[in-house]
Amino acid sequence: MITNPVGSNISVSEVSDRSDRAASEKSPSGGADSSQTVGDKVSLTLEARAIGQITESARSESDVDVEKVQALREAIANGTFEVDSSSIAEGLIRSESGVKGQP
């Protein structure tokens, strides 16, 4: 059910029937006229096209460095993976200071 602005309820099929009738009333032959197609036209700016191309190329690229993941798996499995806690701490500090707007 759809509530119209006046407050009465109408079903979705009634809305569809009304749309179909309105379309057929606008057509000179009284029915749906498939020989005349009316449509909207969209024009994109150069910037929008560039953004679209960048987006598509980003989607086509892999987000995962498979070789790096495999090397890390092997290092963990071999017991040779070492955590550099000072690098992690420095990264966290840089990250936090950037969030707060500090250099």
N, C-alpha and C positions, 0 to 999 in steps of 0.2 A: 504493500500500500504506500502511496505517496500522499502527503498532505499538501494541498495547495495553499496559497496565502490566505484564502478566505477561511480555511479550516476544514473543508470537506475532504473526505478521502476518496481517491480514485485508484484503480488497480493499474499495474504496469501495462497490461494488455490494452486498457482503455487509452493510455497515453500513446502506445504504438499505433492503435487504430486511428486515433486523431491525427497523428503525424502522417500516416499513409493517406488519409482522406485529404489533408491539406496539400500534400504533394500532388495528388491526382487532380485537385481543383485548380492548381496553378498550371498544369500541363494543358495546352490547347486541345489535345485529343481526348482529354478526360481521364487518361490513364498514365501509367509511367512511360515516359518517352525516352527510350534508350539511345535514340540517334543524336540527341542533344545532351552532351555532358557538361554540367556546370561544376567548376571546381575552383579551389583557391590556388593562388600562385604564391610561392615563397621564394624570396631572394636573400641569399646569405652574403654578408660582407666578407672581404678577404680575410679579416681577422677570425671570423667564425669558421671559415673553411680551414684556415691554418690550425685552429684549435681542434677541429674534427680530425685532421690528418695526424696531429700529434697524439690524440687520444687513441686512434686506431693503431698507430705504431706502438704505443705503450701497451696496448692489449695483446699485441702479437708477440711481444718479448716476454721471456720467462722471468718470473720474479725470484726464482731460486737459482743460486749458483751451485749446480749439481756437483761439480768437481770439489768445491769447498766443503759441501755437506759430506761427501764421501770421505774426504781427508779427515774431517772431524770425527766421523764414525769410526774410522780405522784407529785414530789416535786414542779415542775413548776405549775401544775394544782392546787395544794393546797396552793400555795403562800409561801411555806417554802424554796424554793431554794434561796440560798445566794451566791453571787459572792464574791470570796476572791481576791480582787484586788491586794493585796501584793504578793500572789502566782503567779498571772498572770504576774505582773511586773518582779518578779524574774526570771520566766521562759523566758520572752522576753529578759532579760539581758543576761541570760546564752546562749540563742539561738544566739543572736547577737555576743557575744564574741567568740563563737565557729565558726561562719561564718568567722570572721576576723582573725582567727588563734590564738586568744589570749586565755589563759586558763581561 
